């Protein structure tokens, strides 16, 4: 099931490989032998925690206390710190198709706490969960996932198609941050945040091969399809720069919990 470098989960002919040493990202996701994620140490699918997307100039307030985060995507701080650290596997809670990992919050994040990530794999779904707890001091946080799905995953196949119906789009300013104004959704290409009042529901279809749906009870999703190799559908607990604009406090009695599910069906089988 695992090595020092990776943890492999299986369910039927579905294989999921998690790399806890590299930010606890999914480094490989294969359905029927076909790799659906862009490969490489910075790709796959990584957790965004304790914030998602860009935080303006790397700065946020906790009440009246200002904090400065490392500016790793100038002029902003992007995608949290969880993808940059090694996580530990909770072996007593893991099995052939389930795995649980944790890491301790700390520098450069200014507060102590615990982050837990859970993977549950079946033959036709993957359930992801993130939890953020504090030991003492309350702080704002966000959680989500940043998968890089291959635009063309099947040899000789067509490019993936993205289908969703959003209730609104966060207007994107020249600094790539939401302006605070909600607009009617506009056509792509996108590097944009959308709102779905009934929860995230986005379908990716590789024509005649596979249909994969990303769902979450959260109402926020970023869709990014500006690169030739991959598309990203990122369910998250708040919008970009949400530490400042939509702070969700993690308290000793109220942890942040975020979940998402990928489910799929094979279109090639449906034709037989």
N, C-alpha and C positions, 0 to 999 in steps of 0.2 A: 504493500500500500504506500509506503513512504521511504524516503531516503533523507539524508541530512539536507539535501538541496530542495526537494520537492515532495509534494503529497499528491497521490493520484487516487481519484475517486472514480468508480465505475458503476453503471447501471445498464444492463444489456450491452448494446454496442455503442453506448455513450461514454466518453472519457473526459474527465476534467482534471487538469493538473494545476495545483496551487503552489506558488513559490513563496513561502513565508519569509525567506531571507531577503527577497526583493519586494518589500512592501505588501506582502500577502496578496499579490495579484494573481489572477487566473492567467497562467502563461500559455495554456492550451485548452481548447474546448472543441472536441471532435464528436460529430454525430455521424455514425456509419462510416467512420474513417476519414471524413472530410473536416478539415480545420476551418473553423468559422471566425477565428480571431486573427488579427494582424500579428505577426510574429516579431519579436525583438524585445530587448530588456526594458524599453520604455512603453511598450504597448500591451497587448493582451487585454485584461480588464482589471483596473486597479480601484481600490477604495479611496474615496475623497472624504477625509476626516482629519481634524475637527472643523474644517470648513470646505465648501464646494466652490469651484470656479474661482473667479478673481475677487480679492479683497482690495479695495481701493487704496493704492499707495502702501499696502501692507499694514494699514492702521485700523484699529477698532477700539471701541470703548466698552468697558464693563462697568455700567453705571457711570461714574465720573472718572474712572481710572483708565488712562490711555495706555495702549500697547502697540509696539512696533514689531511686525513679523518680517522675516527675511523676504526681500523683494527678489523672487526667483523667476519672475516673468515681467521685467521692467515695463511700466512703473509699478506693477502690482505684485501681490503675493497670490499664488495660484494653487488650487487643488489640495491644500492641507499638507500635513506632515506624515500621515500614515503610510503613504506610498514610498517614503524614503527610509523607513526603519525596518528592522527585522522583528517579526512577530513570533510568538511561541505557540506551539500546538498543545491544546488541552487533550491529551491522549485519552483520558478517562471518558471524555464526551464524544469521541470520534469513532468512526467505523468505516466499512468499505465504501459507503455512499454518503457519509456525513462527516464533516470535520469542523472543529471549533478552534479559533485562534484568538490570542489576546496580545496587546502591548500596552505598556504604561505610558501615559501622556507625560511629557516633560519638555525641557528646552529643545527647540526654540518656542514651543507653545508655553505660555506663561503660567499654566495651571496644572496641578497634578490630577490624575484620574486614570480610569481604565477603559480601554476600547476592546470590544469583543466582536468578532466577525464569525458568522456561521454559514456553512454551505450544506445544502440538502439536495442531493441529486436523485432523480428518478429517470426512467426511460424516456419521458417526454416533458420533463420540467426541471428547472433549477431554482431553488428558493434561496435568496441571499438575505442576511440580516446583519445589521450593525447596531451596536449599543454603545453609548457614551455615558460613563458614570463619573461623578466627582466624589472625592473622599471628604471634602470639607467645603471649600469656597465655591459658590455658584458662578457659572460663567456661560456666555453664549456659545453655541456650537452648531454645526451642521454635519450631515452625513449623506453619502450617496456613492454611486459607482460610475466609472468612466470606461465603458467597454469600447474597444476598437474592432467593430465587425468588418470582415473583409468585404470590400465592394463586390468583388467577383471571386467567390469561394470555390466554384465548381468548374473544373476544366471544360473549356468550350461553352460554358454557360453564359447567361446574361447578367448584367449588373443588378445589384440588389435594388429593390424599390421600397421607399419609405411611405407609409400611410398612417395618418393620424388626424384627428379633429380636435383642435384646441379651442378653448373658450376665449383666450386672448394670447397675445404675444407681448413680452416686455420689450418696449422700444429700446433699441441698442444705441448708445451714444458713440461718439468718435473715439472714446477711451475704452470701448468694448464693454462698458458697464451699463446695466439698465438705468434709464433716465428717471424711472419712477412713473412713467406714463404707460398705460396699457393701450395697445392698439389691436386692430383686427389682424389676424395672422396673414402674412404676406408670403409669396412663393420664395423658395430657396434660390441659390444655395444659402445655408444657414450656419451661423455660429451664434445661436439665439436661444433664449429661454421662453418656454411656453407654459401657460397655465391650463390645467384641466380640473374643473371643479369636482368631478366624480372620480378623480384619480388618474394617474398616468396610464395610458393605453396606446402603445405605438406598435405597429406591425411592420416587420421587415420581411420582404419576399424575394427570394432568389427564384425567378420564374422557372416553373416546371421541376423544381428541386425541393425547396424547403420554405416553410413559412414559420417565422419566429416572432412571438409577441412579448413585449416588455410591459409589465404592469406593476403598479404600486399604488397604495392608498394615498400616498403623497400627491399633491396637485402640481408639483413642479418638475419639469424635464427640460434639459438642454439638448438640442439636436445640432450636431456638427457634421457637415458633409462637404467641406471645402477642399478636401484632399482627394487625390485620385485613387489611393490605395484602400481607403477605409471610410466607414461612416460611424458616428458615435450617437448613441441614444442614452442619455445620462439622467436617470431618475435621482432626485435629490430632495432633501427635507426643506430646502428654501432656495431662493433665487441667488444668482451671483451677487456678491457684496452683501449677502444677507446678514452677516455679523453686524453690519451697520444699519441696514434698512429693515430687516425682519428678524431681530434677535430672538432666538429661542433659548431660554435659560435652562441649563442643566443644573439641577439642585440635588442635595443629598437624598431627597425623597422623590424626585422626578427625573429619572434618567432620560436621555434622548434615545428613542428606538426608531429604526428605519428598516423597512423591508421592501424587497422587490422580487418578482418572479419572471423568469424567462420560460416560456412554454413553446413547443414547436410541434409541427406535423409535417410529414414527408409527402410532398406533392407527387414525386415520382411514383410512389406506391399507390397513391390515389388513382393514378391513370391505369393501373393494371387490373 
